[in-house]
């Protein structure tokens, strides 16, 4: 098994050992904090009936500088929808307060009481940042890196669409996959990946891993049917559909480009997200561009830019400008490609 494939596996898994202190379906332990440095204290009792997000972080953690603004946005979006966000660190008050002078943290921030909360939640977890999403019944619904599936899980819980049984089954299979990966037995890993696809066919990571393994084995032709299987299995997942659509529309191997299918999937993703998700709209614009629908590409990218914020908005506005410039060029030269 190559280092590249091992890296893919590590990114897809929860990152823990086989002896996690806390996993999906378990009752969340108490939050034991000696000092709250931002907002009022939070307890499991006070959060009962609400969705609770507990993230472990530190001022020295460089990846945390990316996750904190993300959590701020989620706090702003869901703060009035009974979702409580808590950041826990083992550092001292002076260090944390100084850090917060330049890094805004709008949610609840607490200093762990002699590592008690860390020990209860984080045993077996490889590192930080790491977040736990606790459902309204006090059970762990998900845990992992805050920039992966956390927002999706929160949205599903708020909307009442979260499937706890599926989440528990997937967590068990991912643990099984982690155990297989640690043996470095590629055939065993593939067996478990196929088992995940059979048991939880709407998990996009399983298809990604299967494609990575096939690429690692030099079986490039076999990766394309897996991509289409992903679109079928994840038919209600806009992000997965967009991933397939972009791969089909921008493949370097022209033989495997399927622009009509890409457009079909991109439109399907847009319909699922009410045509408001920035990433979906941007991807739909790209597919239109690859098809030569430059006016539609510019129009769709403009809608995405209107919904975006910050760096995403700047990037999309530049994309709109490119599409419009390209449209004008083609109007002046009908033979232009």
Secondary structure as GFF3:
##gff-version 3
##sequence-region A 1 337
A	DSSP	alpha_helix	3	12	.	.	.	ID=ss1
A	DSSP	beta_strand	33	38	.	.	.	ID=ss2
A	DSSP	beta_strand	51	56	.	.	.	ID=ss3
A	DSSP	alpha_helix	64	78	.	.	.	ID=ss4
A	DSSP	beta_strand	83	89	.	.	.	ID=ss5
A	DSSP	alpha_helix	93	100	.	.	.	ID=ss6
A	DSSP	beta_strand	108	112	.	.	.	ID=ss7
A	DSSP	alpha_helix	116	122	.	.	.	ID=ss8
A	DSSP	beta_strand	130	134	.	.	.	ID=ss9
A	DSSP	beta_strand	140	144	.	.	.	ID=ss10
A	DSSP	alpha_helix	150	159	.	.	.	ID=ss11
A	DSSP	alpha_helix	164	182	.	.	.	ID=ss12
A	DSSP	alpha_helix	186	199	.	.	.	ID=ss13
A	DSSP	alpha_helix	204	216	.	.	.	ID=ss14
A	DSSP	alpha_helix	221	233	.	.	.	ID=ss15
A	DSSP	alpha_helix	238	250	.	.	.	ID=ss16
A	DSSP	three_ten_helix	254	256	.	.	.	ID=ss17
A	DSSP	alpha_helix	259	272	.	.	.	ID=ss18
A	DSSP	alpha_helix	278	290	.	.	.	ID=ss19
A	DSSP	alpha_helix	294	307	.	.	.	ID=ss20
A	DSSP	alpha_helix	310	332	.	.	.	ID=ss21
###
